[in-house]
């Protein structure tokens, strides 16, 4: 079946702490206390990160689990690559690249399980994909290189923006949150071929989430660090354990992970300042 509206996705499986990136932009994370046991996997749409046709880098960064200092023999990561037609995704879904993964564990000469990554503090897998999209998205390609701005000054500007966003979420003002996120909404709507009905469904899901009036974690400077992504064009704040700065708190002891808000900022011009993308 012909693919008219290509829908590209990754399917990572992370059995350690880790981050999956496309063109230096995180698309999938498993970090913090959640990584003490178990694994995380699932489909990750990437059209909105690819932005345009051509060659793109995909990488998976592996770190020790929470509480560990190094990777162990059972740790691992794999990434599968799928494409489908947006209107017929079940019928057209297929792999467009071979799976990439970390080295398998094996038995050593003493008949004990080991692996090439055992004892390392970091390991990376990666590849390059070449894709075609029926559009070019106006993303962060031409935005200001934030790595050239003084780090302390940039941190303060980003923190101020996060405080603004945090205040809006804390007050459960979904309308205002959607308003300041419109640039991101427009980009994702084009990337995933959303019609008006689908746009409204997504907006309603945000209203429903805000209406639950979940407790939001506080943000304090000393608990946060600055991260630059997208080859310097994107910036985020994360907690010291690598998880998102802005989170709705849930009962982790009952297996409910916190709801993390993926807030990426860029700067089209100094006059416009930092905006959500």
N, C-alpha and C positions, 0 to 999 in steps of 0.2 A: 504493500500500500504506500502511495506517495506521501511524503511529509511536506506539507505546505506551511505549517506553522511550527518550526522546530522548537522543541522544549528540551533543553539540555539539563541533565541532573547528574550529580555524583551520588554514590552510595558508599559512604565511609563506614568502617567498623573499627572502633578504637578500644583496645584492651589494655589501656594504660592512661596516663594523662596525655593530652594531645590537641593539636590544632590542625585543621585542613585549610589551605589557602588557595585562592585562584587569583593570579596576577597580584600577589602580595596582599590580598584582602581576605581576612578570615571569614569562612563560610560555615564552619562547624567546629565547635569547641567541646572538650570534655576536660574540665579543670576543677581545682578546688577539692573540697571534702568529698564531693560525689565520687571521686575517682578512687577512693580507698578500696572499694570492692566493685566487681562487675565490669560491664562494658557499656558503650553507647554506640548505637548505629542507627541508620535511617536515611531516607532520600533527601537530597539537598538541591533544590533548583538553583541554577547559576546564570540564567540568561541576563539578569540584571547586573551581574558582576562582569560578564564578558564584554558588554557594551557594543561590540562590533565584530565583524567577521575577521578571521585571521588566526594567527598562532597565539596561544595563551599557555602560561605556566601553571601547573597544578603541583602542590607540594603538601606533604604531611609531616608535621614536626612532632616527634615523640619525646615525652618527658617521663620521669619516674612518677608513680602514683603518689597520692597524698600520704605522707608519712615515710616514704622511701627516699633514699638518697641517690639510688641508681636504678636503672632498668633491670628487670629480672628476666629469667628464661621464658616465662609464660607471657610476657608483655608482647604486644604486637599491634599492627595497624594494616588495614587494607583499604583500597579505594577502587570501586567499580564505576564505569562510565556508561550512562544510558542516554538515549535520545528517543523521542517519540513525537508524534504530531499532537499538538495541543487539543485538537478537536476529537482525536481518536487515539488517546494515549494507551489504552489497554491493548488495542489491536496492533499498534505500530511500534510499541516499545522494543528497543533492541540495543545491544552494546555497540558503541562506536570506537572503543579503544579497549585493549586488553587490561585486565586488572593489574594494579601495582600493589605490592605489599612488602612488609618487612621480612627479613630472613626467617625461615621456619626453625623451630626448635629441633634438636636432634640429640641422639645418645652419644656421649663421648666414650673414650676408650675404657672408662670405668663403669660403663653402662648407666651413667647418670644423665638426666636431661639437662641440656645447656643450650645456648644460642650465641650468635655472633654479637648480639646487642647486650648480653648480660654484663653488668658492671659499668655500662656507659651512662653518662648523665644526659645524653641527647643523641637522637638518631633521626635522620630525615630520609624520606622517600620522595620521589618526584618524577615528573614527566612533562612533555609538552603536547598539547592537543591543537588540532587545526579544525576550525569549524566555520560554518557559513550561517549567517543570520539575515533575515529579510529587512533589517533596519540598522541604523546607527543611533545609539542612545546618547543624549546630551548629558553625560555623567560628570566625572571629575578629571577627564583627560586634560583639559586646558586650565584647570584650577591652579591656584598658587602653590608653589612648592613650600610646604609648611616647615620642612626641615631647615630652611634658611632663616627662620625666625628664631630669635633668642628663646631658649627652652623655658626659662622661668616666665617670660612674658607670655609665651604660648600657653603654658600650663594655666596661668591665671585667666586668660581669655576663654579657654576651653572649660575650666572649672565654672566660670560665671555662666556660661551657656548651659552647662549641666544643672546648675542650681535652678536656673529658669525652668528647664524641662522637669526637673524633680518636683518643683513647686506645683506645676500644672498637673502632674500625675498624682501627687499627694492630695490635691484638692478634688481629684476624680473628675476633672474637666475634660471630658473626651473630645468635645467640639474644638477646644483650643489646642489640644494635642494634635488633632487631625489637621488643624490649620497650619501649625508650625512644621508639620511633616508633609506638607503638600508636594514639595519638590520630590521627596522620596516616593510618594504615592504615584505621581505622574510618571516617574521613571519606571517603577515596577508595573504600572498598568500597561505601558507600551511593551515592556520586556515580555510580559506574559499574556498579551492579547486580551486584556480584560475589557468586557463590555460594561455598560452602565449597571446592569444587574449584578455582575460580579463585584464591581466597585462598591456598590451599596451593601452587599453581603459582608465584605471585609470591614467597612466602616461600622456596620452593626455589630460585628464580632468584637470590635474595640470598645464600643459602647457597653456591650454586655460584660466585658472584662472589667471595665472601670466601675460599672454598677455593682460589682461584687464587693467593692470598697475594701480590698485587701490591704494589709499593712505594707508600706513601702520602707525598705531599709534606709537609714539615714546616710548621707554622704558627707564625709569629713576629709579634708585635704590630706591628713596624715595617713589615711587608709587607701589612698588612690595613687595611681601612677599613670603617666602619659604614654600612649603608644601611637606611633606613626605607621600608617599602612598605605597601600596603593602607591608605592614608590615615592612617598612623601606627600601625596595629595590628600590623604585622609587622616583624620586624627580621632582617637577615642580616649576615654578614661576608663581604666579597669581597676578593680580592687587588687590588693597586693597578692592575692592568690590567683589572679588572672581572670576571674569571673567579672561579669558586667558591673559597672558602677551602679546602675539603676536596676533594682530588682524588687518585685513583689515577694514578700516573705511567705513561705508555706511550711508545713510541718515535715521537715526532712526526715525526722525519726520515723514517720509513717510512710516513707517512700515517696513523698511529694517534693519534687525539686522546686526551688524558687523559680518564678517566672522572670526571665531576664529580658531587658529591653536592649535591642541592638541599636545603639545611637552612634552613627558615624557622622562626622562633621567634615565639611570642606569649605573653601573660601574662593568663590569665583573672582572676587576683587576685594581690596581692603575696604572699599566703600560699603560693600554689602555685608562684610563680616562673615562670621561662621554661620553656616546653615546646615540643617539635617539633610542628608542625601541617602 
